[in-house]
Amino acid sequence: MNPLSNILLNHGVALALSLSSSASANNAEAPKAIHEMPLDEHRVYTVPVSVARVTTVSFPTPIAAIDAALVTTDGKTAGLFQLAHQPGTAFFSVRSLIKDATTNVNVRWNNKTYVLELKDSAAPVLSLIFQPPPDPRLAASNQQTPVTPVTLLSTLDMAKAYPVLKESQPQAVIEIAYVDHRAKPPVMDHGHFHILLEEAFRFDAQDTLVFRVLLRNTTDSELRYDPGSFMLRVGEQRFNASISDASGVIPPNKDAVAYFAVTGTSSGGRNDLSLQNDFMIVLDAMATPNPDKSQPSSKKGNK
């Protein structure tokens, strides 16, 4: 039988009695031996273990691989620590073999490596439970980021630079949701002009959606519009633009690029709009008035 299993069996009754007694005598001590924490691949976790106790380390789902130095898995090979792990399981157990020993164990989980530093200790952790790392988008949604004009300008700039940042600095845009419609953009027909939705971005912390649209003039006249008059419809909901970057002019029979954003709701709450919605974009545009050349010129004198 595996020596580590022997320890588990030999000390099982004593541990059960000890836990039962301590739970009734002093509940405050229990959390010291049982720890729960989120996974972070950029952190080194110090795990105190001991000769007379077994420490079990649990991951959210099965572990892919474990690499360690000076660790034995069979009890026969010399090592500073003994580790037991069944492939396909989400946990492993470990104990120290030498006083004051220390080493590291690298655990491969979910395509990332997590580093644990094992240290012999008189006060070991008996159970270390790792939780999945927080979803950055959920974390962003819980943040109450003040939305200021500067913030809105920043969202527009990020949207415009998104393709470049995605390639050169992917971490900078990791929290930005993005949908690319350029291959087959939804078309909103407003008669004398069309609006084509090309790209949509969601900045969750700011509860802001940014849209890149093409304004297509289907007439022989120049069309003018108020750059601040963009409105987004989602079902029965209406959202006025919080900021825009548009020229206000659509040349005859040509396209003009425009960006605009919507933020929150009119009541000051969050809109939490998904980019998977069917969006309708509304804009008022009118033809530029031409000078009336048919007006008769004034005449001097009488015949």
C-alpha positions as a Markdown table, in Angstrom:
| # | Residue | x | y | z |
|---|---|---|---|---|
| 1 | Met | 0.0 | 0.0 | 0.0 |
| 2 | Asn | 1.2 | 3.5 | -0.7 |
| 3 | Pro | 2.8 | 5.0 | 2.4 |
| 4 | Leu | 0.8 | 8.1 | 2.0 |
| 5 | Ser | -2.4 | 6.0 | 2.0 |
| 6 | Asn | -1.1 | 4.3 | 5.2 |
| 7 | Ile | -0.8 | 7.7 | 6.9 |
| 8 | Leu | -4.3 | 8.6 | 5.8 |
| 9 | Leu | -5.6 | 5.3 | 7.3 |
| 10 | Asn | -3.5 | 5.3 | 10.5 |
| 11 | His | -4.4 | 8.8 | 11.3 |
| 12 | Gly | -8.0 | 8.8 | 10.0 |
| 13 | Val | -9.7 | 8.0 | 13.4 |
| 14 | Ala | -7.4 | 10.4 | 15.3 |
| 15 | Leu | -8.1 | 13.2 | 12.8 |
| 16 | Ala | -11.8 | 12.6 | 12.9 |
| 17 | Leu | -11.9 | 12.7 | 16.7 |
| 18 | Ser | -9.6 | 15.8 | 16.7 |
| 19 | Leu | -11.8 | 17.6 | 14.2 |
| 20 | Ser | -15.0 | 16.7 | 16.1 |
| 21 | Ser | -13.5 | 17.9 | 19.3 |
| 22 | Ser | -12.1 | 21.1 | 17.9 |
| 23 | Ala | -15.4 | 21.9 | 16.1 |
| 24 | Ser | -17.3 | 21.8 | 19.4 |
| 25 | Ala | -14.6 | 23.4 | 21.5 |
| 26 | Asn | -13.3 | 26.1 | 19.3 |
| 27 | Asn | -14.9 | 26.6 | 15.9 |
| 28 | Ala | -12.6 | 29.6 | 15.2 |
| 29 | Glu | -9.6 | 27.3 | 14.6 |
| 30 | Ala | -11.1 | 25.4 | 11.7 |
| 31 | Pro | -10.5 | 28.1 | 9.0 |
| 32 | Lys | -6.7 | 28.0 | 9.9 |
| 33 | Ala | -6.3 | 24.5 | 8.5 |
| 34 | Ile | -8.7 | 24.9 | 5.5 |
| 35 | His | -8.0 | 27.6 | 3.0 |
| 36 | Glu | -10.0 | 28.6 | -0.1 |
| 37 | Met | -8.6 | 31.1 | -2.7 |
| 38 | Pro | -8.9 | 32.1 | -6.3 |
| 39 | Leu | -6.4 | 30.9 | -8.9 |
| 40 | Asp | -3.8 | 33.4 | -10.2 |
| 41 | Glu | -1.1 | 32.2 | -12.5 |
| 42 | His | 1.0 | 35.3 | -11.6 |
| 43 | Arg | 1.2 | 34.4 | -7.9 |
| 44 | Val | 3.3 | 31.9 | -6.0 |
| 45 | Tyr | 1.2 | 30.1 | -3.4 |
| 46 | Thr | 3.0 | 29.1 | -0.2 |
| 47 | Val | 1.6 | 25.8 | 1.2 |
| 48 | Pro | 2.7 | 24.7 | 4.7 |
| 49 | Val | 2.7 | 20.9 | 5.0 |
| 50 | Ser | 4.1 | 18.5 | 7.7 |
| 51 | Val | 5.3 | 14.9 | 8.2 |
| 52 | Ala | 2.4 | 13.9 | 10.4 |
| 53 | Arg | -0.4 | 15.4 | 8.5 |
| 54 | Val | -1.7 | 15.1 | 4.9 |
| 55 | Thr | -2.4 | 18.2 | 2.9 |
| 56 | Thr | -4.9 | 17.9 | 0.0 |
| 57 | Val | -4.8 | 20.5 | -2.8 |
| 58 | Ser | -8.0 | 20.7 | -4.9 |
| 59 | Phe | -8.5 | 22.3 | -8.3 |
| 60 | Pro | -11.9 | 23.2 | -9.9 |
| 61 | Thr | -11.6 | 20.4 | -12.6 |
| 62 | Pro | -9.1 | 17.6 | -13.4 |
| 63 | Ile | -5.4 | 18.5 | -13.3 |
| 64 | Ala | -3.6 | 18.1 | -16.6 |
| 65 | Ala | 0.0 | 17.6 | -15.2 |
| 66 | Ile | 2.1 | 18.1 | -12.2 |
| 67 | Asp | 5.9 | 18.8 | -12.2 |
| 68 | Ala | 7.9 | 18.9 | -9.1 |
| 69 | Ala | 11.5 | 18.8 | -7.8 |
| 70 | Leu | 12.7 | 16.6 | -4.9 |
| 71 | Val | 9.3 | 14.9 | -4.7 |
| 72 | Thr | 8.7 | 11.1 | -4.5 |
| 73 | Thr | 5.4 | 9.5 | -5.6 |
| 74 | Asp | 6.1 | 5.9 | -4.5 |
| 75 | Gly | 7.8 | 6.3 | -1.1 |
| 76 | Lys | 10.8 | 4.4 | -2.3 |
| 77 | Thr | 12.6 | 7.1 | -4.2 |
| 78 | Ala | 14.4 | 9.6 | -2.1 |
| 79 | Gly | 12.7 | 13.0 | -1.8 |
| 80 | Leu | 11.9 | 15.9 | 0.5 |
| 81 | Phe | 8.2 | 15.5 | 0.0 |
| 82 | Gln | 5.8 | 12.7 | -0.9 |
| 83 | Leu | 2.9 | 13.4 | -3.4 |
| 84 | Ala | 0.0 | 11.2 | -4.4 |
| 85 | His | -2.1 | 12.0 | -7.5 |
| 86 | Gln | -4.4 | 9.8 | -9.6 |
| 87 | Pro | -4.4 | 11.0 | -13.2 |
| 88 | Gly | -7.7 | 12.4 | -14.3 |
| 89 | Thr | -8.6 | 13.7 | -10.8 |
| 90 | Ala | -8.8 | 17.3 | -9.7 |
| 91 | Phe | -6.7 | 17.0 | -6.5 |
| 92 | Phe | -3.5 | 15.7 | -5.1 |
| 93 | Ser | -2.2 | 15.0 | -1.5 |
| 94 | Val | 1.2 | 15.8 | -0.2 |
| 95 | Arg | 3.3 | 15.6 | 3.0 |
| 96 | Ser | 6.8 | 16.5 | 3.9 |
| 97 | Leu | 9.5 | 13.9 | 4.7 |
| 98 | Ile | 12.3 | 16.1 | 5.9 |
| 99 | Lys | 12.2 | 18.8 | 8.6 |
| 100 | Asp | 12.4 | 22.4 | 7.2 |
| 101 | Ala | 12.3 | 21.1 | 3.7 |
| 102 | Thr | 11.1 | 23.3 | 0.8 |
| 103 | Thr | 10.4 | 22.8 | -2.9 |
| 104 | Asn | 8.1 | 23.9 | -5.6 |
| 105 | Val | 5.3 | 22.1 | -7.4 |
| 106 | Asn | 4.0 | 23.4 | -10.8 |
| 107 | Val | 0.5 | 22.4 | -11.6 |
| 108 | Arg | -0.8 | 22.6 | -15.2 |
| 109 | Trp | -4.5 | 23.3 | -15.2 |
| 110 | Asn | -6.8 | 24.9 | -17.9 |
| 111 | Asn | -3.8 | 25.6 | -20.1 |
| 112 | Lys | -2.1 | 27.6 | -17.4 |
| 113 | Thr | 0.7 | 26.9 | -14.9 |
| 114 | Tyr | 0.2 | 27.5 | -11.2 |
| 115 | Val | 3.2 | 27.5 | -8.8 |
| 116 | Leu | 3.0 | 26.1 | -5.3 |
| 117 | Glu | 5.9 | 26.4 | -2.9 |
| 118 | Leu | 5.8 | 23.6 | -0.4 |
| 119 | Lys | 7.3 | 24.2 | 3.1 |
| 120 | Asp | 7.6 | 21.9 | 6.0 |
| 121 | Ser | 5.7 | 23.4 | 8.9 |
| 122 | Ala | 4.4 | 22.6 | 12.4 |
| 123 | Ala | 1.1 | 24.3 | 11.4 |
| 124 | Pro | 0.2 | 22.8 | 8.1 |
| 125 | Val | -2.7 | 23.5 | 5.8 |
| 126 | Leu | -4.9 | 20.4 | 5.7 |
| 127 | Ser | -7.0 | 21.4 | 2.7 |
| 128 | Leu | -6.3 | 24.0 | 0.1 |
| 129 | Ile | -9.2 | 24.6 | -2.2 |
| 130 | Phe | -8.6 | 26.6 | -5.4 |
| 131 | Gln | -11.5 | 28.4 | -7.0 |
| 132 | Pro | -11.6 | 29.4 | -10.7 |
| 133 | Pro | -10.0 | 32.8 | -11.5 |
| 134 | Pro | -12.6 | 35.5 | -11.7 |
| 135 | Asp | -14.0 | 36.3 | -15.1 |
| 136 | Pro | -12.6 | 39.7 | -16.0 |
| 137 | Arg | -15.8 | 40.7 | -17.7 |
| 138 | Leu | -17.9 | 39.8 | -14.6 |
| 139 | Ala | -15.3 | 41.7 | -12.5 |
| 140 | Ala | -15.6 | 44.7 | -14.7 |
| 141 | Ser | -19.4 | 44.6 | -14.6 |
| 142 | Asn | -19.3 | 44.8 | -10.8 |
| 143 | Gln | -17.1 | 47.9 | -10.9 |
| 144 | Gln | -18.8 | 51.2 | -10.7 |
| 145 | Thr | -16.6 | 53.1 | -13.1 |
| 146 | Pro | -17.5 | 56.7 | -13.4 |
| 147 | Val | -18.4 | 57.6 | -17.0 |
| 148 | Thr | -17.1 | 61.0 | -17.8 |
| 149 | Pro | -16.6 | 62.8 | -21.2 |
| 150 | Val | -12.9 | 61.8 | -21.0 |
| 151 | Thr | -14.0 | 58.2 | -20.4 |
| 152 | Leu | -16.3 | 58.2 | -23.4 |
| 153 | Leu | -13.6 | 59.7 | -25.6 |
| 154 | Ser | -11.3 | 56.9 | -24.4 |
| 155 | Thr | -13.9 | 54.3 | -25.4 |
| 156 | Leu | -14.1 | 55.8 | -28.9 |
| 157 | Asp | -10.3 | 55.8 | -29.3 |
| 158 | Met | -10.1 | 52.2 | -28.1 |
| 159 | Ala | -12.8 | 51.1 | -30.6 |
| 160 | Lys | -11.0 | 52.8 | -33.5 |
| 161 | Ala | -7.6 | 51.3 | -32.5 |
| 162 | Tyr | -9.1 | 47.8 | -31.7 |
| 163 | Pro | -7.6 | 45.9 | -34.7 |
| 164 | Val | -4.1 | 47.2 | -33.9 |
| 165 | Leu | -4.4 | 46.7 | -30.2 |
| 166 | Lys | -5.8 | 43.2 | -30.7 |
| 167 | Glu | -2.6 | 42.2 | -32.6 |
| 168 | Ser | 0.0 | 44.2 | -30.6 |
| 169 | Gln | -1.4 | 44.4 | -27.1 |
| 170 | Pro | -4.1 | 41.8 | -26.7 |
| 171 | Gln | -4.3 | 42.3 | -22.9 |
| 172 | Ala | -5.3 | 45.9 | -23.5 |
| 173 | Val | -8.6 | 44.8 | -25.1 |
| 174 | Ile | -9.3 | 41.6 | -23.2 |
| 175 | Glu | -12.3 | 43.1 | -21.5 |
| 176 | Ile | -13.8 | 44.6 | -24.7 |
| 177 | Ala | -16.6 | 42.5 | -26.3 |
| 178 | Tyr | -16.5 | 42.8 | -30.1 |
| 179 | Val | -18.7 | 41.8 | -33.0 |
| 180 | Asp | -17.5 | 42.3 | -36.6 |
| 181 | His | -20.3 | 42.7 | -39.2 |
| 182 | Arg | -18.2 | 44.0 | -42.0 |
| 183 | Ala | -18.6 | 40.9 | -44.2 |
| 184 | Lys | -22.4 | 41.3 | -44.1 |
| 185 | Pro | -23.5 | 44.4 | -42.3 |
| 186 | Pro | -27.1 | 44.8 | -41.2 |
| 187 | Val | -28.7 | 47.6 | -43.3 |
| 188 | Met | -31.2 | 50.1 | -42.0 |
| 189 | Asp | -33.0 | 51.7 | -44.9 |
| 190 | His | -34.1 | 55.3 | -44.1 |
| 191 | Gly | -35.2 | 56.1 | -47.7 |
| 192 | His | -32.7 | 58.7 | -49.0 |
| 193 | Phe | -29.9 | 57.2 | -47.0 |
| 194 | His | -28.9 | 53.8 | -45.4 |
| 195 | Ile | -27.1 | 53.0 | -42.2 |
| 196 | Leu | -24.8 | 50.0 | -42.3 |
| 197 | Leu | -23.7 | 48.6 | -39.0 |
| 198 | Glu | -20.1 | 47.4 | -39.5 |
| 199 | Glu | -18.6 | 46.9 | -36.0 |
| 200 | Ala | -20.0 | 46.9 | -32.4 |
| 201 | Phe | -18.0 | 47.0 | -29.1 |
| 202 | Arg | -19.1 | 46.7 | -25.5 |
| 203 | Phe | -17.1 | 48.3 | -22.6 |
| 204 | Asp | -18.7 | 46.5 | -19.7 |
| 205 | Ala | -17.2 | 48.5 | -16.8 |
| 206 | Gln | -18.6 | 51.7 | -18.4 |
| 207 | Asp | -21.8 | 50.0 | -19.6 |
| 208 | Thr | -21.1 | 51.6 | -23.0 |
| 209 | Leu | -21.6 | 50.3 | -26.5 |
| 210 | Val | -19.7 | 51.8 | -29.4 |
| 211 | Phe | -20.8 | 51.4 | -33.0 |
| 212 | Arg | -18.9 | 52.0 | -36.2 |
| 213 | Val | -21.4 | 52.6 | -39.0 |
| 214 | Leu | -21.4 | 53.6 | -42.7 |
| 215 | Leu | -23.8 | 56.3 | -43.7 |
| 216 | Arg | -24.7 | 55.8 | -47.4 |
| 217 | Asn | -26.2 | 58.6 | -49.3 |
| 218 | Thr | -28.5 | 57.3 | -52.1 |
| 219 | Thr | -29.3 | 60.7 | -53.5 |
| 220 | Asp | -27.6 | 63.2 | -55.8 |
| 221 | Ser | -27.7 | 65.9 | -53.0 |
| 222 | Glu | -25.5 | 66.4 | -50.0 |
| 223 | Leu | -27.2 | 65.3 | -46.8 |
| 224 | Arg | -26.6 | 66.9 | -43.5 |
| 225 | Tyr | -27.3 | 65.6 | -40.0 |
| 226 | Asp | -26.7 | 66.4 | -36.4 |
| 227 | Pro | -23.8 | 64.2 | -35.2 |
| 228 | Gly | -25.4 | 64.1 | -31.7 |
| 229 | Ser | -28.7 | 62.8 | -33.0 |
| 230 | Phe | -27.9 | 59.1 | -33.3 |
| 231 | Met | -30.4 | 56.9 | -31.5 |
| 232 | Leu | -30.3 | 53.2 | -30.8 |
| 233 | Arg | -33.5 | 51.1 | -30.7 |
| 234 | Val | -33.5 | 47.7 | -29.0 |
| 235 | Gly | -37.0 | 46.3 | -29.1 |
| 236 | Glu | -39.1 | 48.9 | -27.3 |
| 237 | Gln | -36.1 | 50.5 | -25.6 |
| 238 | Arg | -34.5 | 53.8 | -26.8 |
| 239 | Phe | -31.0 | 55.0 | -26.2 |
| 240 | Asn | -29.7 | 58.4 | -27.2 |
| 241 | Ala | -26.0 | 58.8 | -28.1 |
| 242 | Ser | -23.8 | 59.6 | -25.2 |
| 243 | Ile | -21.0 | 60.7 | -27.6 |
| 244 | Ser | -20.2 | 60.6 | -31.3 |
| 245 | Asp | -17.5 | 61.1 | -33.8 |
| 246 | Ala | -19.1 | 62.1 | -37.1 |
| 247 | Ser | -18.7 | 64.8 | -39.7 |
| 248 | Gly | -22.4 | 65.7 | -40.0 |
| 249 | Val | -22.2 | 65.5 | -43.8 |
| 250 | Ile | -22.9 | 62.6 | -46.3 |
| 251 | Pro | -21.6 | 63.5 | -49.8 |
| 252 | Pro | -23.9 | 62.7 | -52.7 |
| 253 | Asn | -24.0 | 59.0 | -53.7 |
| 254 | Lys | -21.1 | 58.2 | -51.3 |
| 255 | Asp | -20.5 | 56.7 | -47.9 |
| 256 | Ala | -19.4 | 58.4 | -44.7 |
| 257 | Val | -17.9 | 56.6 | -41.6 |
| 258 | Ala | -19.3 | 57.6 | -38.2 |
| 259 | Tyr | -18.8 | 56.3 | -34.6 |
| 260 | Phe | -21.3 | 56.8 | -31.8 |
| 261 | Ala | -21.8 | 55.3 | -28.3 |
| 262 | Val | -24.7 | 54.7 | -25.9 |
| 263 | Thr | -24.2 | 54.5 | -22.2 |
| 264 | Gly | -26.5 | 53.2 | -19.4 |
| 265 | Thr | -30.2 | 54.1 | -19.4 |
| 266 | Ser | -32.0 | 57.4 | -19.3 |
| 267 | Ser | -32.8 | 56.8 | -15.7 |
| 268 | Gly | -29.1 | 56.4 | -14.8 |
| 269 | Gly | -29.1 | 52.6 | -14.5 |
| 270 | Arg | -27.2 | 50.0 | -16.4 |
| 271 | Asn | -28.4 | 48.9 | -19.8 |
| 272 | Asp | -26.3 | 45.6 | -19.8 |
| 273 | Leu | -27.0 | 45.3 | -23.5 |
| 274 | Ser | -25.6 | 42.3 | -25.3 |
| 275 | Leu | -24.0 | 42.7 | -28.7 |
| 276 | Gln | -26.2 | 39.8 | -29.9 |
| 277 | Asn | -29.3 | 42.1 | -29.9 |
| 278 | Asp | -31.0 | 43.2 | -33.1 |
| 279 | Phe | -30.1 | 46.9 | -33.3 |
| 280 | Met | -32.0 | 49.6 | -35.1 |
| 281 | Ile | -30.1 | 52.8 | -35.6 |
| 282 | Val | -32.0 | 56.0 | -36.2 |
| 283 | Leu | -30.7 | 59.3 | -37.5 |
| 284 | Asp | -32.3 | 62.4 | -39.0 |
| 285 | Ala | -30.7 | 63.7 | -42.2 |
| 286 | Met | -31.9 | 66.2 | -44.7 |
| 287 | Ala | -30.7 | 67.5 | -48.0 |
| 288 | Thr | -28.7 | 70.6 | -48.1 |
| 289 | Pro | -30.9 | 73.4 | -49.5 |
| 290 | Asn | -29.8 | 74.7 | -52.9 |
| 291 | Pro | -30.0 | 78.4 | -53.8 |
| 292 | Asp | -33.2 | 79.2 | -55.7 |
| 293 | Lys | -32.0 | 80.3 | -59.1 |
| 294 | Ser | -35.6 | 80.8 | -60.5 |
| 295 | Gln | -36.3 | 84.0 | -58.6 |
| 296 | Pro | -36.6 | 86.9 | -61.1 |
| 297 | Ser | -34.0 | 89.7 | -61.0 |
| 298 | Ser | -35.1 | 93.2 | -60.1 |
| 299 | Lys | -35.6 | 95.7 | -63.0 |
| 300 | Lys | -34.9 | 99.4 | -63.0 |
| 301 | Gly | -37.3 | 102.0 | -64.7 |
| 302 | Asn | -40.5 | 101.6 | -66.5 |
| 303 | Lys | -41.3 | 101.2 | -70.1 |
